[in-house]
C-alpha cells in the first residue's frame, strides 16, 4: 500500500503530461486519458484523503453552468441531440469536481504539465510543416496555409499556440531563467508566431495582437521589462506579417466589414457570420429567459436561416459561431450569465494573484469564444475546462 501511495502521484503527473502533450497532436485520444486521469485522482484521493473544497465561487459556478445545460435537456424537443451535447460538454463538470482532490506532488510539478503542452504544440507545428513540404510540388504554396496546413480546425490550433506563447513569455519573465533559456524561449515564441500566421486564423491573429498589446501595457506598468521586450517584439512581428500578407484572410475580413457597413451584407465568411448573428439575435429575443434548450439550437436557427435564405449557413450546417450567443440562445440569460461569471471570477483571481499569465489566459478564452462556438467541440471544451480549473483551482489553498 505504501508503494502504491508513492507511485500514484507520479502516475497522475505522467497522465497529466501525456494528455496535454496530445491535445495539439492527437486529440481523439485525450478523452481516454481523461478517464484514466479521473480514476487515478479519485484513487489517490481515497488513499490519501486529500479532498479540499477551495475556490468555491469558481467551482460552484462551473458546476452550475453544466447543470443548467443539463436542465435545458428537459425542455428540448430533440432529446438525443441534447444528450449528445451533454456528453461533449462533460469536461465542464468533471474537471472542477476531480480537481477537488489535490496531490501536493503534482501541484509542485504544475510547470511540467505546462511544458508538456508547449512541447506538444511544437511537435504538432513541426509535423504540419513537414507534411506541407512533403506535399509541396514547387508551385502550389496553398499547402502551407490555413486548413491545408492545420491538423484540425485552424482556430483551435491557433488558440493552442497562443497559449504556448503565453507560457513561454511567463517563463521569460521569471528571474531564475538563464540568458540561454530566455534566448531559446524567444526563438520558440517567434516560431509559433510564424505558424499562427500561416494558419491564417482571423480569430487567432486578432487574439494574439490584442493579448500581446495588453501584455506590453500592463508589463510596462508593473515594470516587468523582460516581458515588455518580448511582447513588443511579437507585436512588431505580427504587424509586419499583417502588412505583408496583403491577400490574407485578415484583409478579406477587413474588406467584408467595410462592405457590411456600406451595404449591410457581404458574401465572405465574415459576412456569413454577420448574417447568422443577426438571425440568432432574433431567435434570442423570442427565447431570452431560459433559451430553446441544448438540443434545439440548430433546428431553431435553421428555420430562420431558411426564412432569410442563408444558403451557405444551411449547406455547411453552421452553428452560431459565437459561444456567447450560442449559450444565450440555448440556455437563456441564466446560461450566459454563468459563462460570463466564470470568466469574471477567473479574471478576479488572476488580479488577486497579480498574475499577468492568468489574466492573459482568461483574455484568450474570452476572445476565442467570440468567433467560434468553442464548447460544441471537444478540442475547445476540453482545453477550456482542463486548463481553466487546472490553473485556478488545482493549487494550494
C-alpha positions in Angstrom: 0.0 0.0 0.0 2.9 2.4 0.8 4.4 1.7 -2.6 1.1 2.5 -4.3 0.9 5.8 -2.4 4.4 6.6 -3.7 3.8 5.7 -7.3 0.2 7.1 -7.7 1.3 10.8 -7.7 3.9 10.0 -10.4 1.3 8.1 -12.4 -1.1 11.1 -12.1 1.6 13.6 -13.2 2.6 11.4 -16.2 -1.1 11.1 -17.3 -1.5 14.9 -17.0 1.6 15.4 -19.1 0.7 12.9 -21.8 -2.8 14.2 -22.0 -1.8 17.8 -22.6 1.0 16.8 -24.9 -1.5 15.0 -27.2 -4.1 17.9 -27.2 -2.5 19.7 -30.2 -1.5 16.4 -31.8 -3.9 13.5 -31.4 -6.8 15.0 -29.5 -9.1 12.0 -30.2 -7.1 10.0 -27.6 -7.5 12.7 -25.0 -10.9 11.6 -23.7 -9.4 8.1 -22.9 -6.6 9.8 -20.9 -9.2 11.9 -19.1 -11.0 8.8 -18.0 -7.7 7.3 -16.8 -6.7 10.5 -15.0 -10.1 10.7 -13.2 -9.7 7.2 -11.9 -6.1 7.8 -10.7 -7.1 11.1 -9.0 -10.1 9.5 -7.2 -8.0 6.5 -6.2 -5.3 8.8 -4.8 -8.0 10.9 -3.0 -9.4 7.8 -1.4 -6.0 6.6 -0.2 -4.6 10.0 0.9 -7.8 11.9 1.9 -6.6 15.0 0.0 -10.1 16.5 -0.6 -10.1 20.3 -0.4 -13.1 22.4 -1.3 -11.3 25.7 -2.1 -12.0 28.3 -4.7 -15.7 27.8 -4.1 -17.0 30.6 -6.4 -15.2 29.2 -9.4 -16.1 25.6 -8.7 -19.8 26.2 -7.9 -20.2 28.5 -10.9 -18.6 25.9 -13.2 -20.8 23.1 -11.9 -23.9 25.2 -12.2 -23.1 26.1 -15.7 -23.1 22.5 -16.7 -26.2 21.7 -14.5 -28.1 24.5 -16.3 -27.2 22.9 -19.6 -28.5 19.6 -18.2 -31.8 21.1 -17.1 -32.2 22.6 -20.6 -32.3 19.0 -21.9 -35.7 18.7 -20.2 -37.4 21.3 -22.4 -35.5 20.4 -25.6 -37.6 18.8 -28.3 -34.6 17.0 -29.7 -33.5 15.0 -26.6 -30.9 12.8 -28.4 -29.1 15.8 -29.7 -29.3 17.5 -26.3 -27.8 14.4 -24.5 -25.0 14.1 -27.1 -24.2 17.8 -26.4 -24.1 17.0 -22.7 -21.5 14.3 -23.4 -19.3 16.7 -25.4 -19.5 19.2 -22.5 -19.0 16.7 -19.7 -15.4 18.0 -19.1 -17.1 21.2 -17.8 -18.4 19.4 -14.7 -15.7 16.7 -14.5 -12.6 18.8 -14.0 -13.9 21.2 -11.3 -15.0 18.1 -9.3 -12.0 15.8 -9.7 -9.6 18.7 -9.1 -11.1 19.0 -5.5 -8.7 16.1 -4.8 -5.2 17.7 -4.7 -1.9 15.9 -4.7 0.9 18.1 -3.4 3.5 16.3 -5.5 1.6 17.1 -8.7 0.9 20.7 -7.6 4.6 21.3 -7.2 5.2 20.0 -10.7 2.5 22.0 -12.4 5.0 23.7 -14.7 5.9 20.3 -16.0 2.4 19.9 -17.3 2.5 23.4 -19.0 5.9 22.5 -20.6 4.4 19.2 -21.9 1.7 21.3 -23.6 4.3 23.6 -25.2 6.2 20.5 -26.4 3.1 19.1 -27.9 2.4 22.4 -29.7 6.0 22.5 -31.1 5.9 18.9 -32.2 2.5 19.4 -33.9 3.8 22.5 -35.7 6.9 20.7 -37.0 4.7 17.8 -38.2 2.4 20.2 -40.0 5.4 21.9 -41.7 7.0 18.6 -42.6 3.8 17.3 -44.2 3.3 20.5 -46.1 6.8 20.3 -47.5 6.3 16.7 -48.4 3.1 17.6 -50.4 4.7 20.8 -52.0 5.2 20.3 -55.7 7.2 23.5 -56.2 4.3 25.6 -57.3 1.2 25.2 -55.1 2.0 27.1 -51.9 -1.5 26.7 -50.5 -0.3 23.5 -48.7 1.5 25.9 -46.3 -1.6 27.8 -45.3 -4.9 27.6 -43.4 -6.8 24.2 -43.4 -4.2 22.6 -45.8 -1.6 23.1 -43.1 -3.6 22.6 -39.9 -4.0 19.2 -38.2 -7.6 20.2 -37.3 -9.6 23.5 -37.2 -7.1 26.4 -37.6 -8.9 28.5 -34.9 -8.3 25.8 -32.2 -4.7 25.2 -33.3 -4.0 29.0 -33.2 -5.6 29.1 -29.7 -3.3 26.3 -28.5 -0.2 28.0 -30.0 -1.1 31.4 -28.4 -1.4 29.7 -25.0 2.0 28.1 -25.6 3.4 31.6 -26.3 1.9 32.9 -23.0 3.6 30.0 -21.2 6.9 30.9 -22.8 6.6 34.6 -22.1 5.8 33.8 -18.5 9.0 31.7 -18.4 11.0 34.6 -20.0 9.7 36.9 -17.3 11.0 34.8 -14.4 14.1 35.9 -12.6 15.5 32.4 -12.3 15.5 31.9 -16.1 19.0 32.0 -17.6 20.0 34.0 -20.6 20.4 30.9 -22.7 16.9 29.7 -21.7 15.4 33.1 -22.5 17.1 33.1 -25.9 15.6 29.7 -26.8 12.2 30.8 -25.5 12.4 33.9 -27.7 13.1 31.7 -30.7 10.3 29.4 -29.9 7.9 32.3 -29.4 8.8 33.7 -32.8 8.5 30.3 -34.5 5.0 29.9 -33.1 4.0 33.4 -34.2 5.0 32.4 -37.8 2.9 29.2 -37.5 -0.1 31.2 -36.3 0.1 33.5 -39.3 0.5 30.5 -41.7 -2.7 29.0 -40.2 -4.4 32.3 -41.2 -7.0 32.0 -38.4 -8.5 35.5 -38.2 -9.6 34.9 -34.6 -6.1 33.6 -33.7 -4.3 36.6 -35.3 -6.5 39.2 -33.7 -6.3 37.4 -30.3 -2.5 37.3 -30.5 -2.2 41.0 -31.3 -4.7 42.1 -28.6 -3.1 39.9 -25.9 0.5 41.0 -26.6 -0.7 44.6 -26.7 -2.3 44.0 -23.3 0.9 42.4 -22.1 3.0 45.3 -23.3 1.0 47.9 -21.5 0.5 46.1 -18.2 4.0 44.6 -18.0 5.3 48.2 -18.5 3.1 49.4 -15.6 4.4 46.5 -13.4 8.0 47.3 -14.6 8.5 43.7 -15.9 10.8 44.8 -18.7 11.7 41.3 -19.9 8.0 40.7 -20.6 7.7 44.1 -22.2 10.6 43.3 -24.6 9.2 40.0 -25.9 5.6 41.4 -26.1 6.6 44.3 -28.2 8.8 42.1 -30.4 5.8 39.8 -31.0 3.6 42.8 -31.6 6.0 44.3 -34.2 6.4 40.9 -36.0 2.7 40.5 -36.0 2.0 43.9 -37.5 4.8 43.2 -40.1 3.1 39.9 -41.1 -0.3 41.7 -41.3 1.1 44.4 -43.6 2.9 41.8 -45.8 0.0 39.4 -46.2 -2.0 41.7 -48.4 -4.2 38.9 -49.7 -4.7 37.2 -46.4 -8.0 36.2 -44.8 -7.5 39.1 -42.3 -7.6 41.6 -45.2 -10.6 39.9 -46.6 -12.3 40.3 -43.2 -11.5 44.0 -43.2 -12.9 44.4 -46.7 -16.1 42.5 -45.6 -16.6 44.7 -42.6 -16.3 47.8 -44.8 -18.8 46.3 -47.2 -21.2 45.4 -44.4 -21.1 48.9 -43.0 -21.8 50.3 -46.5 -24.2 47.8 -48.0 -25.4 45.8 -45.0 -24.1 42.5 -46.3 -21.0 40.6 -47.7 -20.5 37.2 -49.1 -17.3 36.3 -47.3 -17.1 34.1 -44.1 -17.3 37.3 -42.1 -20.4 38.4 -43.9 -22.0 35.0 -43.4 -21.2 35.2 -39.6 -22.8 38.7 -39.6 -26.0 37.4 -41.2 -26.1 34.4 -38.8 -25.6 36.6 -35.8 -28.5 38.8 -36.9 -30.7 35.7 -37.2 -29.5 34.5 -33.8 -30.4 37.8 -32.1 -33.9 37.5 -33.4 -34.2 33.9 -32.1 -32.8 35.0 -28.7 -35.3 37.8 -28.4 -38.1 35.2 -28.6 -36.4 32.8 -26.0 -34.2 35.1 -23.9 -35.1 33.9 -20.4 -34.4 30.1 -20.5 -33.4 29.6 -24.1 -34.6 26.9 -26.5 -32.7 24.0 -24.8 -29.5 22.2 -25.5 -30.9 20.2 -28.4 -32.9 22.8 -30.2 -30.4 25.4 -31.1 -29.7 24.3 -34.7 -33.4 23.4 -35.5 -34.5 26.9 -34.4 -31.6 28.6 -36.3 -32.2 26.6 -39.5 -35.8 27.6 -39.6 -34.7 31.2 -39.5 -31.8 30.5 -42.0 -34.4 29.3 -44.4 -36.6 32.4 -44.0 -33.6 34.7 -44.5 -32.3 32.4 -47.4 -28.9 31.9 -45.9 -27.9 29.1 -48.2 -24.3 28.9 -47.1 -25.2 28.6 -43.5 -27.7 25.8 -44.3 -25.4 23.9 -46.7 -22.5 24.0 -44.3 -24.6 23.1 -41.3 -23.2 26.1 -39.4 -23.8 26.7 -35.7 -23.9 30.2 -34.3 -20.1 30.7 -34.5 -20.2 32.7 -31.2 -20.2 30.9 -27.9 -21.8 33.8 -26.0 -24.8 33.9 -28.5 -24.9 30.1 -28.6 -25.2 29.8 -24.8 -27.7 32.7 -24.7 -29.9 31.0 -27.3 -29.6 27.6 -25.8 -29.8 28.3 -22.0 -31.1 31.9 -21.9 -29.9 34.7 -19.8 -29.0 32.4 -16.9 -26.7 30.3 -19.0 -25.0 33.4 -20.5 -24.7 34.9 -17.0 -22.9 31.8 -15.6 -20.5 31.8 -18.6 -19.6 35.4 -18.0 -19.3 34.8 -14.3 -16.7 32.1 -14.9 -14.6 34.5 -17.0 -15.1 37.3 -14.4 -14.1 35.1 -11.4 -11.0 33.9 -13.4 -10.0 37.5 -14.1 -10.5 38.5 -10.4 -8.4 35.5 -9.2 -5.7 36.5 -11.7 -5.7 40.1 -10.4 -5.7 38.7 -6.8 -2.6 36.6 -7.6 -1.1 39.5 -9.5 -0.6 37.1 -12.5 -0.3 38.5 -16.0 -0.1 34.9 -17.3 -3.5 34.0 -15.8 -5.2 37.2 -16.9 -3.8 36.6 -20.4 -5.2 33.1 -20.3 -8.7 34.5 -19.4 -8.4 37.1 -22.2 -7.5 34.3 -24.6 -10.6 32.3 -23.6 -12.9 35.4 -23.8 -11.6 36.3 -27.3 -11.7 32.7 -28.6 -15.4 32.4 -27.6 -16.3 35.3 -29.9 -15.9 33.9 -33.4 -16.4 30.2 -32.5 -18.9 28.1 -30.6 -15.9 26.6 -28.8 -17.9 24.5 -26.3 -19.5 22.5 -29.2 -16.2 20.7 -30.0 -14.1 18.6 -27.7 -11.0 20.4 -29.0 -12.4 23.6 -27.4 -14.3 22.4 -24.4 -11.5 20.1 -23.0 -8.9 22.8 -23.5 -11.0 25.4 -21.7 -12.3 23.2 -18.9 -8.9 21.5 -18.2 -6.6 24.5 -18.2 -9.2 26.8 -16.5 -9.6 24.6 -13.5 -6.0 23.3 -13.5 -4.7 26.8 -13.4 -7.2 28.4 -11.0 -8.3 25.6 -8.6 -5.7 22.8 -8.7 -3.4 24.6 -6.3 -2.6 25.1 -2.6 -5.4 26.6 -0.6 
